[in-house]
């Protein structure tokens, strides 16, 4: 869902296996996937493409919001 936006926005996508880290597993349990944008939770469980694009536009063009 996120990769198609990489051509339009300077996205650095990092995938972390929550199950490989006890602290993350304790924090998120089965509430995955969690999508963070600049360290802030943006989505939990599923990503809505329209909302994702709006958030990305706001980041790279704050005058839109």
N, C-alpha and C positions, 0 to 999 in steps of 0.2 A: 504494500500500500504506500510506503514512504518512498521507495526507490524511484518511481516515476517523477517525483518532484525534484530529484537531484539535478536534472538538466536545467531547471529554471531557477533554483535557489542554491546557494553555497552550503550544502548540507554535509556535515560529517556524521555519518551513521556509525554508532558503536553498539554492538550487540553483546549483552552480558548474560551469561547463564546464571540465573538466580539460584538454581539448585546447587551450583558449585561453591556458593558462599553462604555460610551459616547465618551471617547478619542479614543478608538480603532475603534469604529464605524465611527468616523470622519476621522481617518487616513486611514482606509481600505475600508469603505463603502461596496460595493458589490464585491470587489476584493478579495474574499475568496474562497478557503482556502489559507492561507499564511503559509508556512512552514519555520521556522527559525532553523538554525543549529548553536548552540553556540551564539545565539542572532543576527545572520546575516541572512537576507532573502536568502533562497536557492531556493524556488519555490513559484509561484503564480498561482492560478487556478487549476493546476494539477501537479502531481508528476510523473516524468519519472523514472522508476525503475533502469535503467542502470546508469543514471546520479546520482541518489541517492546513489547507491552502490559505484560509483567512489568517490563521496564526502566523504562517510564514510570511505572508504579505505585510502584516503588521510589524514583524521583526525587521524586515529589510526596507520598509517604507512606512515609518511611524505616522506620517501625515495622513495615511488612509484611515486609521482607527478613529 
